[in-house]
Amino acid sequence: MTQFLVLAKTPVPGRVKTRLCPPWDPRQAARVAAAALSDTIGVVSEVPASRRVLVVDGDYPAPPGWERVAQRGTTLSERLVNAFEDTAGAPAVLVGMDTPQLTADHLRRAADLAAADATLGLAEDGGWWALGLRDARDATVLGSIETSTSETGEHTLTALRRRGLRVHLLPVLRDVDTVSDARSVALMCPADGLFRRTVEAMPA
């Protein structure tokens, strides 16, 4: 069975979702980040898994039934590689905290590694929101890829295929980077979800 990894930052004002400021202030941005992380953890908790691991920067506690691993590395690329390395031993799907519209069906599809060596969910901004690997050692390809660019996702796909992996592509999702993103993504979330309620409570 596949394990799930959630790569996250502790929602500290001034350290998360800084692109939401302005118009929101750092505390409001941190509340939005906390809501996104909470909803992401909630949906990951719904899907059968061999284990669930919060790979965290900061002191955010692991939810009940989860394990907690500290992020290692200076760059995001290093942290991604190390997240897979530090949890090696079973197929793994890694997601971040920027797609709170994530559903259980998305995760089940990402974890379906029976006929593929990797699954990859590209993001609208050019990055990716999920990466599933049957073998954690294949994460080494991420170390040479520049993150947070409009071509990160495509470069990741190319690197995986060059390694000889069969890659199954997942639906494209929108990351929450800006206030416009947050408001659009909130409408894709359940009406009673924490992320949607938090965003809708923010000033226009």
C-alpha positions as a Markdown table, in Angstrom:
| # | Residue | x | y | z |
|---|---|---|---|---|
| 1 | Met | 0.0 | 0.0 | 0.0 |
| 2 | Thr | 1.1 | 3.5 | -0.7 |
| 3 | Gln | 2.2 | 6.1 | 1.9 |
| 4 | Phe | 1.3 | 9.8 | 1.7 |
| 5 | Leu | 3.6 | 12.6 | 2.5 |
| 6 | Val | 2.4 | 16.2 | 3.0 |
| 7 | Leu | 5.2 | 18.8 | 2.6 |
| 8 | Ala | 4.3 | 21.8 | 4.7 |
| 9 | Lys | 5.5 | 24.9 | 6.4 |
| 10 | Thr | 4.3 | 25.8 | 9.9 |
| 11 | Pro | 1.7 | 28.6 | 9.4 |
| 12 | Val | 3.7 | 31.4 | 11.0 |
| 13 | Pro | 2.7 | 35.0 | 10.0 |
| 14 | Gly | 5.4 | 36.5 | 7.8 |
| 15 | Arg | 6.8 | 33.1 | 6.8 |
| 16 | Val | 3.9 | 31.6 | 4.7 |
| 17 | Lys | 1.8 | 32.8 | 1.8 |
| 18 | Thr | 3.6 | 36.2 | 1.7 |
| 19 | Arg | 2.3 | 36.7 | -1.9 |
| 20 | Leu | -1.1 | 37.2 | -0.3 |
| 21 | Cys | 0.2 | 40.4 | 1.3 |
| 22 | Pro | -1.1 | 42.8 | 0.4 |
| 23 | Pro | -4.1 | 43.0 | 0.3 |
| 24 | Trp | -4.2 | 40.7 | 3.3 |
| 25 | Asp | -1.8 | 41.1 | 6.2 |
| 26 | Pro | 0.6 | 38.4 | 7.4 |
| 27 | Arg | -1.7 | 37.1 | 10.1 |
| 28 | Gln | -4.6 | 36.7 | 7.7 |
| 29 | Ala | -2.3 | 35.0 | 5.2 |
| 30 | Ala | -1.1 | 32.6 | 7.9 |
| 31 | Arg | -4.8 | 31.8 | 8.7 |
| 32 | Val | -5.4 | 31.0 | 5.1 |
| 33 | Ala | -2.3 | 28.8 | 5.0 |
| 34 | Ala | -3.4 | 27.0 | 8.2 |
| 35 | Ala | -6.8 | 26.3 | 6.7 |
| 36 | Ala | -5.2 | 25.0 | 3.5 |
| 37 | Leu | -3.0 | 22.7 | 5.5 |
| 38 | Ser | -5.8 | 21.5 | 7.8 |
| 39 | Asp | -8.1 | 20.6 | 4.8 |
| 40 | Thr | -5.2 | 18.9 | 3.0 |
| 41 | Ile | -4.5 | 16.8 | 6.1 |
| 42 | Gly | -8.2 | 16.0 | 6.4 |
| 43 | Val | -8.5 | 14.6 | 2.9 |
| 44 | Val | -5.3 | 12.7 | 3.1 |
| 45 | Ser | -6.5 | 11.1 | 6.3 |
| 46 | Glu | -9.6 | 9.8 | 4.5 |
| 47 | Val | -7.6 | 7.7 | 2.0 |
| 48 | Pro | -6.3 | 4.2 | 2.9 |
| 49 | Ala | -2.5 | 4.3 | 3.2 |
| 50 | Ser | 0.4 | 2.3 | 4.7 |
| 51 | Arg | 1.3 | 5.5 | 6.6 |
| 52 | Arg | 0.9 | 9.2 | 6.5 |
| 53 | Val | 3.8 | 11.5 | 7.2 |
| 54 | Leu | 3.9 | 15.3 | 7.7 |
| 55 | Val | 7.2 | 16.5 | 6.3 |
| 56 | Val | 7.3 | 19.9 | 8.0 |
| 57 | Asp | 9.4 | 23.0 | 8.3 |
| 58 | Gly | 8.8 | 24.3 | 11.8 |
| 59 | Asp | 7.1 | 22.9 | 14.9 |
| 60 | Tyr | 3.6 | 22.0 | 13.5 |
| 61 | Pro | 2.6 | 18.8 | 15.3 |
| 62 | Ala | 1.7 | 15.6 | 13.5 |
| 63 | Pro | -2.0 | 14.9 | 13.5 |
| 64 | Pro | -3.2 | 11.8 | 15.4 |
| 65 | Gly | -2.2 | 8.7 | 13.5 |
| 66 | Trp | 0.4 | 10.5 | 11.5 |
| 67 | Glu | 4.2 | 10.5 | 11.7 |
| 68 | Arg | 6.3 | 13.7 | 11.6 |
| 69 | Val | 9.6 | 14.2 | 9.8 |
| 70 | Ala | 11.5 | 17.4 | 9.7 |
| 71 | Gln | 12.4 | 18.9 | 6.3 |
| 72 | Arg | 16.0 | 18.6 | 5.4 |
| 73 | Gly | 17.9 | 20.8 | 2.9 |
| 74 | Thr | 18.5 | 24.4 | 1.9 |
| 75 | Thr | 16.6 | 24.5 | -1.4 |
| 76 | Leu | 13.1 | 23.2 | -2.1 |
| 77 | Ser | 14.7 | 20.7 | -4.6 |
| 78 | Glu | 16.8 | 19.3 | -1.8 |
| 79 | Arg | 13.8 | 19.2 | 0.6 |
| 80 | Leu | 11.8 | 17.3 | -1.9 |
| 81 | Val | 14.5 | 14.7 | -2.6 |
| 82 | Asn | 15.1 | 14.3 | 1.2 |
| 83 | Ala | 11.4 | 13.9 | 1.9 |
| 84 | Phe | 11.3 | 10.8 | -0.3 |
| 85 | Glu | 14.6 | 9.6 | 1.0 |
| 86 | Asp | 13.7 | 10.0 | 4.7 |
| 87 | Thr | 10.5 | 8.0 | 4.2 |
| 88 | Ala | 11.8 | 5.3 | 1.8 |
| 89 | Gly | 10.6 | 1.8 | 2.1 |
| 90 | Ala | 7.3 | 1.9 | 0.3 |
| 91 | Pro | 5.7 | 3.6 | -2.7 |
| 92 | Ala | 4.9 | 7.2 | -1.8 |
| 93 | Val | 2.8 | 10.1 | -3.0 |
| 94 | Leu | 3.9 | 13.6 | -2.0 |
| 95 | Val | 1.6 | 16.6 | -2.0 |
| 96 | Gly | 2.0 | 20.1 | -0.7 |
| 97 | Met | -0.4 | 22.4 | 1.2 |
| 98 | Asp | -1.3 | 24.7 | -1.7 |
| 99 | Thr | -4.1 | 22.7 | -3.3 |
| 100 | Pro | -6.9 | 22.5 | -0.6 |
| 101 | Gln | -9.4 | 21.6 | -3.3 |
| 102 | Leu | -7.7 | 18.2 | -3.4 |
| 103 | Thr | -10.1 | 15.3 | -3.2 |
| 104 | Ala | -9.9 | 11.7 | -2.1 |
| 105 | Asp | -10.3 | 10.6 | -5.7 |
| 106 | His | -7.3 | 12.7 | -6.7 |
| 107 | Leu | -5.3 | 11.0 | -4.1 |
| 108 | Arg | -6.4 | 7.5 | -5.0 |
| 109 | Arg | -5.4 | 8.1 | -8.6 |
| 110 | Ala | -2.1 | 9.5 | -7.5 |
| 111 | Ala | -1.5 | 6.4 | -5.4 |
| 112 | Asp | -2.3 | 4.0 | -8.3 |
| 113 | Leu | 1.2 | 2.9 | -9.1 |
| 114 | Ala | 0.3 | -0.7 | -10.2 |
| 115 | Ala | 0.7 | 0.2 | -13.9 |
| 116 | Ala | 3.0 | 3.2 | -13.6 |
| 117 | Asp | 6.4 | 3.9 | -12.0 |
| 118 | Ala | 5.3 | 7.5 | -11.2 |
| 119 | Thr | 2.3 | 9.7 | -11.1 |
| 120 | Leu | 2.5 | 13.4 | -11.6 |
| 121 | Gly | -0.1 | 16.2 | -11.1 |
| 122 | Leu | 0.8 | 19.3 | -13.0 |
| 123 | Ala | -0.3 | 22.7 | -11.7 |
| 124 | Glu | -1.7 | 25.6 | -13.7 |
| 125 | Asp | 1.2 | 27.9 | -12.8 |
| 126 | Gly | 3.7 | 25.5 | -14.3 |
| 127 | Gly | 4.7 | 23.6 | -11.2 |
| 128 | Trp | 3.2 | 20.4 | -9.8 |
| 129 | Trp | 0.9 | 19.5 | -7.0 |
| 130 | Ala | 1.5 | 15.8 | -6.6 |
| 131 | Leu | 4.3 | 13.3 | -7.3 |
| 132 | Gly | 3.9 | 9.6 | -6.7 |
| 133 | Leu | 6.9 | 7.3 | -6.9 |
| 134 | Arg | 7.0 | 3.5 | -6.7 |
| 135 | Asp | 10.7 | 3.7 | -5.8 |
| 136 | Ala | 11.9 | 6.6 | -3.6 |
| 137 | Arg | 15.3 | 6.5 | -5.2 |
| 138 | Asp | 13.8 | 8.0 | -8.4 |
| 139 | Ala | 13.3 | 11.3 | -6.5 |
| 140 | Thr | 17.0 | 12.0 | -7.1 |
| 141 | Val | 15.9 | 13.5 | -10.5 |
| 142 | Leu | 14.3 | 16.4 | -8.6 |
| 143 | Gly | 17.7 | 17.6 | -7.3 |
| 144 | Ser | 18.6 | 19.2 | -10.7 |
| 145 | Ile | 15.3 | 20.9 | -11.4 |
| 146 | Glu | 14.7 | 24.5 | -10.6 |
| 147 | Thr | 11.5 | 24.9 | -8.6 |
| 148 | Ser | 8.9 | 27.7 | -8.6 |
| 149 | Thr | 9.2 | 28.4 | -12.4 |
| 150 | Ser | 6.6 | 28.2 | -15.2 |
| 151 | Glu | 8.5 | 25.1 | -16.5 |
| 152 | Thr | 9.1 | 23.1 | -13.3 |
| 153 | Gly | 6.4 | 20.7 | -14.0 |
| 154 | Glu | 7.4 | 20.0 | -17.6 |
| 155 | His | 11.0 | 19.6 | -16.6 |
| 156 | Thr | 10.0 | 17.2 | -13.9 |
| 157 | Leu | 8.0 | 15.1 | -16.3 |
| 158 | Thr | 10.9 | 15.1 | -18.8 |
| 159 | Ala | 13.4 | 14.1 | -16.1 |
| 160 | Leu | 11.2 | 11.2 | -14.9 |
| 161 | Arg | 10.8 | 9.9 | -18.5 |
| 162 | Arg | 14.5 | 10.2 | -19.2 |
| 163 | Arg | 15.1 | 8.0 | -16.2 |
| 164 | Gly | 13.0 | 5.4 | -18.0 |
| 165 | Leu | 9.9 | 5.7 | -15.8 |
| 166 | Arg | 6.3 | 5.2 | -17.0 |
| 167 | Val | 4.5 | 8.3 | -15.8 |
| 168 | His | 0.8 | 8.6 | -15.4 |
| 169 | Leu | -0.5 | 12.2 | -15.5 |
| 170 | Leu | -3.1 | 13.4 | -13.0 |
| 171 | Pro | -5.6 | 16.2 | -13.4 |
| 172 | Val | -4.2 | 19.7 | -13.5 |
| 173 | Leu | -5.0 | 21.8 | -10.4 |
| 174 | Arg | -4.6 | 25.4 | -9.4 |
| 175 | Asp | -2.1 | 26.3 | -6.6 |
| 176 | Val | -2.9 | 29.0 | -4.1 |
| 177 | Asp | -0.3 | 31.6 | -4.6 |
| 178 | Thr | -2.2 | 34.9 | -4.9 |
| 179 | Val | -5.5 | 36.3 | -3.5 |
| 180 | Ser | -7.1 | 35.6 | -6.9 |
| 181 | Asp | -6.0 | 32.0 | -6.7 |
| 182 | Ala | -7.3 | 31.7 | -3.1 |
| 183 | Arg | -10.7 | 33.0 | -4.0 |
| 184 | Ser | -11.0 | 30.8 | -7.2 |
| 185 | Val | -9.8 | 27.7 | -5.4 |
| 186 | Ala | -12.1 | 28.3 | -2.4 |
| 187 | Leu | -15.1 | 28.0 | -4.8 |
| 188 | Met | -13.8 | 24.5 | -5.7 |
| 189 | Cys | -13.8 | 23.4 | -2.0 |
| 190 | Pro | -16.7 | 22.1 | 0.0 |
| 191 | Ala | -18.9 | 24.9 | 1.4 |
| 192 | Asp | -18.2 | 23.7 | 5.0 |
| 193 | Gly | -14.5 | 23.3 | 4.4 |
| 194 | Leu | -12.2 | 25.4 | 6.6 |
| 195 | Phe | -10.3 | 26.8 | 3.6 |
| 196 | Arg | -13.4 | 28.1 | 1.9 |
| 197 | Arg | -14.9 | 29.5 | 5.1 |
| 198 | Thr | -11.6 | 31.2 | 6.0 |
| 199 | Val | -11.2 | 32.8 | 2.5 |
| 200 | Glu | -14.8 | 33.9 | 2.4 |
| 201 | Ala | -14.3 | 35.7 | 5.7 |
| 202 | Met | -11.4 | 37.7 | 4.5 |
| 203 | Pro | -11.8 | 41.4 | 3.4 |
| 204 | Ala | -12.4 | 42.0 | -0.2 |
